[in-house]
Amino acid sequence: MLSAPEQQPISPTIDEVIAAVELYHPKADFDLIRRAYVFGAEAHKEQRRLSGVPYISHPLAVAYILTQLKMDVMTITSALLHDTIEDTEATREELEQQFGTDVAGLVVEVTDDKSLPKETRKALQVQNAGKKSARAQTLKLADKISNLRSILASPPVDWSLQRRRQYFEWANQVVAGLTKPNSLLKAEFDKTYAMLGQLR
């Protein structure tokens, strides 16, 4: 069962992510998780979320959400790296060399093609959501939950109410297209999406 959002760290640290994993997998490869965090933090060091916080806070939040499902180490590691290929200079080859083909492949699976226009990428996320592997769908669902929570808690400073609502609606379309959604995460997403009416 997922802990309530108010019981989860708003901006989890890597130590909190590792502690959460240790609760259900005390012999996990914590060095791999920490190395993924260091790699992601360095790759995203010049980036900030639209709310103004350091970008690495988002991968950390996604990884923490996945610890609530007791996900395997490779998926947690991938969560910490899930935006590196899409939003930084990191490559699949780098990820394969440092974290293995499993992690690199999962990151690639949730990566948009930034050479395409933004609206095309968004449309493709909706169209391709159900074609992803079960782990990729779980990662994508955690990503969307994290984004909706961020918009509710600390909305982007230059986003109008209409734009925030449009993001909620688009995220809901992506999630609706998932064919293998984790039931607990889907319920959490639905609960978060239902807070759309609280946007002001």
N, C-alpha and C positions, 0 to 999 in steps of 0.2 A: 504494500500500500504506500502511495506517495505521501510524504509529510506535507502538511498544509504550507502554502507559500509563505505565510507569515512566520512559520517555524524554520524556513530555509534562509540561509545567508543571502542578503540582498546582493552583495558583491562578494561571492566566495573567493577565498584565496586558494592557492595550490595546496597549501597544507590542509585546508578543510576538505578539498576534493580527495586528497590521499587518505585522510582520516576516515572519510565516508566509505572509500573502497576497502580500507583495512577492516571495517566492521563485518563485511561479508566475504572478504578474500584476503586473510591475513598474510598469505604467502605470495601475494601478487608482485609483479615486477614494478615496484614503485620507482625505481630508477628510470625505467622507460617513460612512465607518466611524467616524472619531473623533467626529463630531457625534452619531452614534447612541449611542456610548458615553456621552458627556456627558449626553445626554437621558435615557438609561436610568439612569445613576448618580444623577442629580438626582431622577428619578421614584421610585427605590427607596431614596432616602437614609435614610429612617426605618425601613427593613425589614431584617431579618436572616433568614438561613436558619435552619432548626430546629437546626442544629449550632452556631449562634451567630455565624457569619461574616457579613460584609456581603452583602446579597442579590445585588449586582451581580456577585459572584464566579461565580454560576451562569450568567447570560447570557454572560459572558466564556468560561467553560469550554465551553459549547455552541458558541459561535462558533469557538473554537479547534479543537474536534473537526471542525467542518465545513471548516476550512482544510486539514485532512489529506486531504480529498476534492477539494481544489482547487475548491471551490464558488465561484460568481459573487459579485460584490460585493453585489448586492441580497439574496442569501440570507444572507450574513454579517451584513449590516446588520440584516436581520429577526431574526436570532438574538439580536443584542444588545438588541433591543426586544421579544422574543417574549412577555414576561410583563407588559408595561407596561399594556396595555388591561385585562387580566384582574385585575391586582393593584394598580394605582395609579389615579389620577384621569385619566390620559392617555386621549385619545379617538382614534377612527379619523380624525376630521377633522384633528386636530393632526398625526398621523403623515403624512397625505396632504400637508398643507401643507409640512411640513419635509423629508419623505423620499420623497414620490411615492406614486402609487396602487399600484404594484407591491409595495412594501414594506408599505404599510398593509394591502393585501389579504391578503398572506401571514401577517402578524401576526394579523389577524382570523380567518383560517382555522384557526389553532392555538389560538385563545382559547376557553376554556370560558365558559359563561353563569353568572356568579357569583350570579345571582338564584335558581338552582336549588339544592336540597340537595346536599351534598357527594357522597353515595352515588349520586345521580342523575347528577351530572356524571361520576363515575368510570365508571358503566355506559355513558353515552353515548360516552365516549372509546373504549371497547371496541367498541361497536356501529358507530361512525362512522369508525373508523381507516382502513378500506379505501376510504372514499369521498373521502378527501382527495387533493389533487393530489400528484404525485411529489415536488415540492419540500417540501410540507407534511409528507409522510410522512418524508422525510429529516430535516427539522428535528425532528419528533416523536421519531424514533429517536435522534438525538443528545441530545435532552433527557432521554430515559429512561436512556441510558448515563451521562450526567452525574449523574443522581439516584442511580443504583445505586452508582456510584463514591463519591459523597459518603456514602452510608449505610455503605459498607464502610470508608472512611477515617476519617470523623468522624460517627458516627451521632447523630441527634437525642437530646439528653440525656434527654428524657422518653418516648422510644419503647421499649417492651418488645421483647424478642426476637421475640415473636409478631407484633407490629405491623410490625417491619422485614421479617420473612418475608412477611407479607401484602402489603406494598408490592412486593416482588420478584415475587410471584405475579401481582399485578394488572398490573404493568408488562409482564410476559411475555404476558399476555392481550391487552393493547393491541398489542404488537408482532406477535403471532401473527395479528392481524386486518389487518395492513398488506398491501396487494395489490401495492405497488411499492417494496418495501424495497431500499435500496442494499445490495448484497451484502457489501461490506466492512464497513459499519456493522452489518449484521445479524450477521455473524460476530463482531464486537467485542461486540455486545450479548449474544450467546449465551455468549461466553467470560466476560463479566462476570456474567451470570445464573448460570452454573455455579458461581460462588463463593458461592452461597447457603448451602452447607454450612459455610462459614467463619464465618458469623454466630454470634456468642456473646453 
